[in-house]
Amino acid sequence: MRSVKWGALAALASACVLGQVARAQNVPIPADAPAATEACSSGKEFLTTSCPLSWYGVTLFGTYDIGVGWVSHGLPENGYNYEGESLINRNGNHSQWLIAPNNLSQTGLGVKAKEEFTQGYFVVFTASTGINPQSGQLANASATDYINNGLPRGSYSEAIDGARAGQVFNDEFDGGVSSVQFGTLTFGRQRALGTDAMLQYDPAGGSYAFSYIGYNGTMAGGGDTEDTRWDDAMKYRLVYGPLHFGAMYKFVTGSGGCYSDAATWSAATCTAEQPHNTAYGFDLGGEYASLSVDFVFQQYNQAISVLNPLLGAQSATQPYQATTNSINTNPITGANLIGLTDTVYGIVTDNHAFMLAAKYTLDPFKFFAGYEHVKYTNPSNPLGVGATDQGDYFMSGVEDNNLDSPKVVQIWWTGAKYSFDSKTDFTVAWYHQLQNDFRSPTTCNDVAGFRSSCAGTLNEVSLYVDHHVTKRFDVFAGIAYSDVSGGLSIAIPHGPGVPYYHNNNTAPTLGGRFTF
């Protein structure tokens, strides 16, 4: 099993090699940012101020965030899930109380470093990871899927998709060079430009408990939640007066698997595919007085959306499949290409996304708004069985021709934060997602043939209060309500639609967070 227990993590953390970039509103601390205060000189200072834990240019940081919640339509928890259950889930079938992990911020540990090697130039480094506070395991979205493979739907535990897949550094692991004049250039595993923008322009700061765009990475990842972080990526940031610019490029990684477009095929007849999973993006923004605005573009080729989990598609009694569409028309004949465990099944697309977001401060209020448009097309280069997914998991089933026409998803959000006093904030937020019809001939007017490819909507609204008891410790309480309709209320995209058990979810949550 791909898990690491707390004891192992603590040992690694003591060596200053693990971490999760986190602070008050889940906003990352830039590696080239100057220290806000002098390093902590005592335990009392650490507990009562925001002094950094720094030694010789290296800073240790982290967050522990946990609470308790109730959901009107939920599932049993498992130790791999790191997002809680505040958002409506296709398989949620009963009300329950649960331990709610990572509500305002992702629990984790990290180190960052900044060291001047010549006048005006610095070496910078960040290493960080997310941990599940309820189990001590590394955050692992892929494991929540494969542990449910082959089970009857009523026996599922919570399953999600995400960029954190049990990697030792499942948040960031990058280094580079920084200059005030020429900007910062880093290479490694890094947050996508859309993720940076989401954390800045989401009224709930990327909260899993109270933010749709924080819980679901569709917006941040430019179409798929797995792409909120890019491996083998180069990122450049530059600030020039009131303007700032960002650019990012991801190099090809992994295996393309074994592919055939024949109606039936075997391991002997499929052809090895080369991966073409490059990605690139740009960010242009600026600040004027109390207004901040950013425009972000992202293109990701061979993006993967894991079906979490697929009903009965992967079990010891059924063959693995590589499909050209969501009806599973191309089953493998003969022996399976890869083993029966630790694999995932997904849809592959090329994604093209642009986003515009803004925030405005009118003390004691902050107002937020944003819009993203995502266009999905079938991949120009298909993947096959055995292709590599994030976290070095392998794909036992691949859909390369899922779309009869381009799929378009639009996401809007708005909200406001009110500072009641220096320690207490109230936040209200609204999120809306709309998708088009993208399969033909259309069956969306026929209840018996209704599919997830039909037009549909998702809404979430949330309200919460966050009170800082000290500089490092805060407590919070709030509620989120989400619902789905149309194609977004269909659980399984294969054949006639299988609806969600329930089309809405109500989730009150309260808890505490310690950040350093």
Secondary structure as UniProt FT lines:
FT   HELIX           6..14
FT   TURN            15..16
FT   TURN            24..25
FT   TURN            31..32
FT   HELIX           43..48
FT   STRAND          53..55
FT   TURN            56..57
FT   STRAND          58..74
FT   TURN            79..80
FT   TURN            84..85
FT   TURN            90..91
FT   STRAND          94..101
FT   STRAND          108..118
FT   TURN            119..120
FT   STRAND          121..131
FT   TURN            133..135
FT   HELIX           141..146
FT   TURN            147..150
FT   HELIX           153..155
FT   TURN            168..169
FT   STRAND          172..179
FT   TURN            180..182
FT   STRAND          183..191
FT   HELIX           193..201
FT   TURN            203..206
FT   TURN            208..210
FT   HELIX           212..215
FT   TURN            217..222
FT   HELIX           225..228
FT   STRAND          229..240
FT   TURN            241..242
FT   STRAND          243..250
FT   STRAND          258..259
FT   TURN            267..269
FT   STRAND          271..272
FT   STRAND          279..288
FT   TURN            289..290
FT   STRAND          291..306
FT   TURN            308..309
FT   TURN            311..313
FT   TURN            316..317
FT   TURN            326..327
FT   STRAND          331..332
FT   STRAND          343..362
FT   TURN            363..364
FT   STRAND          365..377
FT   STRAND          388..389
FT   HELIX           390..392
FT   STRAND          393..399
FT   STRAND          407..419
FT   STRAND          424..435
FT   TURN            444..445
FT   HELIX           447..449
FT   TURN            452..453
FT   STRAND          456..468
FT   STRAND          473..486
FT   HELIX           487..489
FT   STRAND          490..492
FT   STRAND          498..499
FT   STRAND          504..515
//
